[in-house]
């Protein structure tokens, strides 16, 4: 796993998932009835139960999370590009060590292209 500021990306994803589940469970517990009170038809809707301030705080919290995720995006893209170039370098090194496989791959590629062109002409 790649590291960013001493934290692995997996740890960050796990933490965000736990935070979201905690917020979801906290909101759901405020809307459910307990076993002690009999279930009565409730005329209030969910939007009326949750105060506007709480919704604004949750919205601002999600906005802060989005800003932090956006700040991590260039580093994540850099890691992805580094990974691709590293694997491509290993592939080129493998072909340089096994030159006969490289030549066979080139021959198969050329034959395939010429074969397709011949089939299209017919």
C-alpha positions as CSV (number, residue, x, y, z in Angstrom):
1,X,0.0,0.0,0.0
2,X,1.2,3.5,-0.7
3,X,1.8,5.9,2.1
4,X,0.8,9.5,2.3
5,X,1.9,11.5,5.4
6,X,2.6,8.4,7.3
7,X,-0.8,6.9,6.7
8,X,-1.7,4.1,4.3
9,X,-4.6,4.7,1.9
10,X,-6.3,1.6,3.3
11,X,-6.3,3.1,6.8
12,X,-7.8,6.3,5.5
13,X,-10.6,4.4,3.6
14,X,-11.3,2.3,6.7
15,X,-11.5,5.3,8.9
16,X,-13.9,7.1,6.5
17,X,-16.1,4.0,6.3
18,X,-16.3,3.8,10.1
19,X,-17.1,7.5,10.4
20,X,-19.9,7.2,7.8
21,X,-21.4,4.1,9.4
22,X,-21.2,5.8,12.9
23,X,-23.0,8.9,11.6
24,X,-25.6,6.7,9.8
25,X,-26.3,4.6,12.9
26,X,-26.5,7.7,15.1
27,X,-29.1,9.3,12.8
28,X,-31.0,6.0,12.6
29,X,-31.1,5.5,16.4
30,X,-32.7,8.9,16.8
31,X,-35.5,8.0,14.5
32,X,-36.4,4.6,15.9
33,X,-38.7,3.9,18.8
34,X,-37.7,2.0,21.9
35,X,-39.3,-1.2,23.2
36,X,-40.6,0.5,26.4
37,X,-42.9,2.9,24.5
38,X,-45.7,1.5,22.4
39,X,-45.4,2.2,18.7
40,X,-47.7,5.0,17.8
41,X,-48.2,6.6,14.4
42,X,-45.8,9.4,14.2
43,X,-46.9,12.5,12.4
44,X,-43.4,14.1,12.2
45,X,-41.3,13.2,9.2
46,X,-37.6,12.5,9.3
47,X,-36.8,16.0,8.0
48,X,-38.7,17.6,10.9
49,X,-37.0,15.5,13.5
50,X,-33.5,16.3,12.4
51,X,-32.7,19.9,13.2
52,X,-31.4,22.1,10.5
53,X,-28.2,22.8,12.4
54,X,-27.3,19.2,12.5
55,X,-27.9,18.9,8.7
56,X,-25.7,21.9,8.1
57,X,-22.9,20.4,10.3
58,X,-23.1,17.1,8.4
59,X,-23.1,18.9,5.1
60,X,-20.0,20.9,6.1
61,X,-18.3,17.8,7.3
62,X,-18.9,16.0,4.0
63,X,-17.6,19.2,2.2
64,X,-14.4,19.0,4.3
65,X,-14.0,15.3,3.4
66,X,-14.4,16.1,-0.2
67,X,-11.8,18.8,-0.1
68,X,-9.3,16.5,1.6
69,X,-10.0,13.7,-1.0
70,X,-9.5,16.3,-3.7
71,X,-6.2,17.3,-2.2
72,X,-5.1,13.6,-2.2
73,X,-6.0,13.1,-5.9
74,X,-2.8,14.4,-7.4
75,X,-0.7,12.1,-5.2
76,X,-3.0,9.2,-6.0
77,X,-2.7,9.8,-9.7
78,X,1.1,10.1,-9.4
79,X,1.2,6.8,-7.6
80,X,-0.9,5.1,-10.3
81,X,1.3,6.5,-13.1
82,X,4.5,5.4,-11.1
83,X,3.0,1.9,-10.8
84,X,2.2,1.7,-14.5
85,X,5.7,2.9,-15.5
86,X,7.4,0.6,-13.0
87,X,5.5,-2.4,-14.4
88,X,6.3,-1.3,-18.0
89,X,10.0,-1.1,-17.0
90,X,9.9,-4.6,-15.6
91,X,8.3,-5.8,-18.8
92,X,10.9,-4.2,-21.0
93,X,13.6,-5.7,-18.7
94,X,12.1,-9.1,-19.0
95,X,12.0,-8.8,-22.8
96,X,15.6,-7.6,-22.9
97,X,16.7,-10.6,-20.9
98,X,14.6,-13.0,-23.0
99,X,15.2,-11.5,-26.5
100,X,13.9,-14.5,-28.4
101,X,10.4,-14.1,-26.8
102,X,10.4,-10.4,-27.8
103,X,11.3,-11.3,-31.4
104,X,8.6,-14.0,-31.5
105,X,6.0,-11.5,-30.1
106,X,7.0,-9.0,-32.8
107,X,6.7,-11.6,-35.6
108,X,3.3,-12.7,-34.3
109,X,2.2,-9.1,-34.2
110,X,3.3,-8.4,-37.8
111,X,1.7,-11.7,-39.1
112,X,-1.5,-10.9,-37.3
113,X,-1.7,-7.4,-38.9
114,X,-0.9,-8.7,-42.4
115,X,-3.4,-11.6,-42.0
116,X,-6.2,-9.1,-41.0
117,X,-5.4,-6.9,-43.9
118,X,-5.5,-9.9,-46.3
119,X,-8.9,-10.9,-44.9
120,X,-10.3,-7.4,-45.3
121,X,-9.3,-7.3,-48.9
122,X,-11.2,-10.4,-49.8
